[in-house]
Amino acid sequence: MAISAEQLEFRSTRIGSSDATRIMAGDWHALWLEKTGRAASAMLDFVPAVQIGIATEHLHARFYTRHTGIACYPADAETWIHPLHETLVAHLDFLTWSEPAGPFTGRPDTILEAKYCASPYSDVELAERYYWQLQHQMAVSGFTRAVLSILRPSSYSFLEVERDEARTAVLLESELAFWWHVERDIAPGDPLPVEPPAFETLGVVDMSLHNEFAAHAATLAARRADMNAYKDAERELKALMPDDARVAYVPRRDGLPGVYLSRARDGKLSLRFGSLPRKHGAAARPWLPDWSAAAE
């Protein structure tokens, strides 16, 4: 949920849930520069994905309730502080329940974290990406269960994340170790990242004994250089497209199909194979070198 300027200022002198992700990723020095006032935090006011996420955040409660039948309500931008470590804070998006109940019956037992995603990340990849953020929120607030709510331009999904006491202990130890550097104004190095657990439940299979699979894999491996050469040639071809041309082509010859590039109204170039479309034939002209430019 949106938080006030005062809360933002307060969070800048503490470790928030998004900071937890950076700490566990080993991004200590850059974060230390921000926490000690030596560098400004990233400006997100005009990052489209961030602002769309803020504008659509209220939809998560509706979609989650529609999919599960479980009530969900805003956390009202309350600042949660860890009961033992006041330097650790969190701002939760929504609160909900693990099972359907009467509207707002009893205390909620689950955090719902709202994320807007327009990238091709899967639910599992997003759960791993935000794992330490969710563990931080649960450690600070005392909840033992969280839901990662994922809103995409064309779909909605969610994934449950349970509190892991062993990993929470590692998280808190890392956060407090980082904060030691902030309190003493001693620049830290960047430690190795601590990877989140794998959420993927699908197996890893050696397909060497599957003849058809192995044969296709061998073809790809053998043709990899050709594929890279194709990509390089396509890139170079597009770079040579004349600025004043809508279509540039080389006709069929030596038994090879014709090749042509076409420019869309937005400037995007498309590569095609085959004969030049008849509608372009009458307007075709030969390319000639610019001798005047060469003379200069």
HUUR-V969705 format. One record per pair of residues at least 4 apart in sequence whose ideal C-beta (glycine too) atoms are under 7 Angstrom apart, sorted by the first residue. I is the first residue (numbers start at 1). J is the second residue. D is the distance in Angstrom with one decimal. If there is no record, write none. Layout:
[[I	J	D] [I	J	D]]
//
This chain:
[[1	57	6.8] [1	74	5.6] [1	75	6.1] [1	76	6.9] [1	77	4.6] [1	91	7.0] [1	93	5.6] [2	54	6.6] [2	77	6.5] [3	7	4.0] [3	8	6.1] [3	77	4.7] [3	91	5.4] [5	9	6.4] [6	10	6.3] [7	11	6.1] [7	77	6.8] [7	79	5.7] [7	91	6.9] [8	12	6.5] [10	14	6.6] [10	79	6.6] [11	16	4.8] [11	89	6.0] [14	87	5.3] [14	88	6.8] [14	89	4.5] [15	19	4.7] [15	20	6.7] [15	87	5.8] [15	88	5.3] [15	175	5.2] [15	179	6.3] [16	89	5.7] [16	90	6.5] [17	90	4.9] [17	133	4.5] [17	136	4.5] [17	137	5.0] [18	133	6.1] [19	23	6.1] [19	31	6.3] [20	24	6.3] [20	132	4.8] [20	133	5.7] [20	136	3.7] [20	171	6.4] [20	175	6.4] [21	25	6.2] [21	130	7.0] [21	132	5.0] [21	133	5.0] [22	27	4.2] [22	31	5.1] [23	28	6.7] [23	31	6.8] [23	174	5.5] [23	175	5.7] [23	178	5.1] [24	132	4.3] [24	171	6.6] [24	174	6.2] [24	193	6.5] [24	194	4.7] [25	193	4.9] [26	190	4.8] [26	191	5.1] [26	192	5.9] [26	193	4.2] [27	31	5.6] [27	190	6.6] [28	32	5.9] [28	178	5.7] [28	188	4.4] [28	189	6.9] [28	190	5.3] [28	191	6.4] [29	33	6.6] [29	187	6.4] [29	188	5.9] [29	189	6.6] [29	190	5.5] [30	34	6.9] [31	35	6.2] [32	36	6.0] [32	181	5.7] [32	182	6.2] [32	187	6.2] [32	188	5.6] [33	38	4.3] [33	39	3.9] [34	39	5.2] [34	41	5.2] [35	182	4.9] [36	182	6.2] [36	185	6.2] [44	50	4.6] [47	51	6.5] [48	52	6.0] [49	53	6.3] [49	116	6.7] [49	118	5.9] [50	54	6.6] [51	55	6.2] [52	56	6.0] [52	116	5.6] [53	57	6.4] [53	115	7.0] [53	116	3.5] [56	116	5.6] [56	151	5.9] [57	93	6.6] [57	114	5.0] [59	63	5.9] [59	151	6.2] [60	64	6.0] [60	94	6.5] [60	112	6.7] [60	114	4.0] [60	149	4.4] [60	151	6.1] [61	65	6.2] [61	72	4.1] [61	73	6.6] [61	94	5.4] [62	66	6.2] [63	67	6.3] [63	151	6.7] [63	156	4.5] [64	68	6.0] [64	70	7.0] [64	72	5.1] [64	96	6.8] [64	112	6.2] [64	149	5.6] [64	158	6.1] [65	69	6.9] [65	70	6.2] [65	71	6.1] [65	72	5.4] [67	156	6.9] [69	100	4.9] [70	96	5.7] [70	97	5.4] [70	100	5.2] [71	96	6.7] [71	97	6.7] [71	103	5.4] [71	104	6.1] [72	94	5.1] [72	96	4.1] [72	112	5.7] [73	94	6.5] [73	95	6.1] [74	94	5.8] [75	92	3.9] [75	93	6.2] [75	94	5.9] [75	95	5.4] [77	91	6.1] [79	89	5.8] [79	91	6.2] [80	89	6.4] [80	90	4.6] [80	92	6.6] [80	140	5.0] [80	141	4.7] [81	86	5.5] [81	89	5.4] [81	140	6.9] [82	86	6.7] [82	88	3.9] [82	139	6.7] [82	140	4.7] [85	176	6.7] [87	179	5.4] [88	140	5.4] [88	175	6.3] [89	140	6.5] [90	136	6.3] [90	137	4.6] [90	140	4.1] [90	141	6.0] [92	111	5.5] [92	137	6.1] [92	141	6.4] [93	112	6.1] [93	113	5.5] [93	114	4.5] [94	112	3.9] [94	114	6.6] [95	108	4.0] [95	111	6.7] [95	112	6.9] [96	108	5.7] [96	110	4.8] [96	112	5.0] [96	147	6.7] [97	101	5.4] [97	108	5.5] [97	109	6.0] [97	110	6.0] [98	109	5.4] [98	110	5.3] [98	145	5.8] [101	105	4.4] [101	106	6.4] [109	143	6.5] [109	145	6.3] [110	143	6.5] [110	145	4.7] [110	146	6.6] [110	147	5.9] [111	137	5.5] [111	138	6.5] [111	141	6.7] [111	143	5.1] [111	146	4.3] [112	147	4.7] [112	149	5.3] [113	130	6.9] [113	134	6.0] [113	137	6.9] [113	146	6.2] [113	148	5.5] [113	149	6.5] [114	149	5.0] [115	126	6.5] [115	130	6.7] [115	148	6.4] [115	149	6.7] [115	150	5.5] [116	151	5.2] [117	121	6.0] [117	126	6.3] [117	150	5.6] [117	152	5.4] [118	152	6.8] [118	153	5.8] [121	125	4.4] [121	126	5.1] [123	127	6.3] [123	150	6.1] [123	157	5.4] [123	159	4.9] [124	128	6.5] [124	199	4.5] [124	200	5.2] [125	129	6.2] [126	130	6.2] [126	148	6.4] [126	150	6.0] [127	131	6.3] [127	148	5.6] [127	159	4.9] [127	161	6.2] [127	199	4.8] [128	196	4.8] [128	199	5.8] [130	134	5.8] [130	148	6.1] [131	135	6.3] [131	161	6.8] [131	196	3.6] [132	136	6.2] [132	171	6.1] [132	196	6.4] [133	137	6.6] [134	138	6.4] [134	146	4.5] [134	148	6.7] [134	161	5.0] [135	139	6.2] [135	163	6.8] [135	164	6.6] [135	167	6.2] [135	168	5.5] [135	171	5.5] [136	140	6.3] [136	171	6.4] [137	141	5.9] [137	146	6.5] [138	143	4.9] [138	144	6.3] [138	146	5.8] [138	163	4.5] [139	168	5.0] [139	171	6.8] [139	172	6.4] [144	162	6.9] [144	163	4.3] [145	160	6.9] [145	162	5.8] [145	163	6.8] [146	161	4.8] [147	158	5.3] [147	160	5.6] [148	158	6.4] [148	159	4.9] [148	161	6.1] [149	158	4.8] [150	157	5.0] [150	158	6.3] [151	156	5.6] [163	168	6.4] [164	168	6.1] [165	169	6.6] [167	171	6.3] [168	172	6.3] [169	173	6.3] [170	174	6.3] [170	194	6.4] [171	175	6.3] [172	176	6.2] [173	177	6.2] [174	178	6.4] [174	194	6.7] [175	179	6.3] [176	180	6.6] [178	182	7.0] [178	188	6.7] [179	183	6.1] [180	184	6.3] [181	186	5.0] [181	187	7.0] [181	188	4.3] [207	213	4.4] [207	214	6.3] [208	214	5.8] [210	214	5.9] [211	215	6.1] [212	216	6.6] [213	217	6.4] [214	218	6.3] [215	219	6.6] [216	220	6.6] [217	221	6.3] [218	222	6.1] [219	223	6.0] [220	224	6.6] [223	227	5.7] [224	228	6.4] [225	229	6.3] [226	230	6.4] [227	231	6.6] [228	232	6.3] [229	233	6.2] [230	234	6.3] [231	235	6.4] [232	236	6.3] [233	237	6.0] [234	238	6.5] [234	271	5.7] [235	239	6.6] [236	240	6.5] [237	261	6.6] [238	261	6.5] [238	269	4.8] [241	245	6.3] [241	248	5.4] [241	261	5.4] [241	263	7.0] [241	269	5.9] [242	248	6.0] [242	287	6.9] [245	263	7.0] [246	262	6.8] [246	263	5.4] [247	260	5.9] [247	261	6.9] [247	262	5.0] [247	280	5.2] [248	260	6.7] [248	261	4.9] [249	258	6.3] [249	259	6.6] [249	260	3.4] [249	276	5.1] [250	258	6.4] [250	259	5.2] [251	258	4.9] [251	276	6.8] [252	256	6.7] [252	257	5.7] [252	258	4.3] [252	275	6.6] [257	273	4.8] [257	274	5.6] [258	273	6.9] [258	274	5.8] [258	275	5.4] [258	276	6.2] [259	273	5.9] [260	272	5.4] [260	276	5.7] [261	269	5.3] [261	270	6.9] [261	271	5.9] [262	270	5.2] [262	272	6.6] [263	267	6.4] [263	269	5.6] [264	268	4.6] [264	270	6.9] [276	280	5.5] [276	281	5.9] [280	284	6.3] [289	294	6.6] [290	294	6.5] [291	295	6.2] [292	296	7.0]]
//
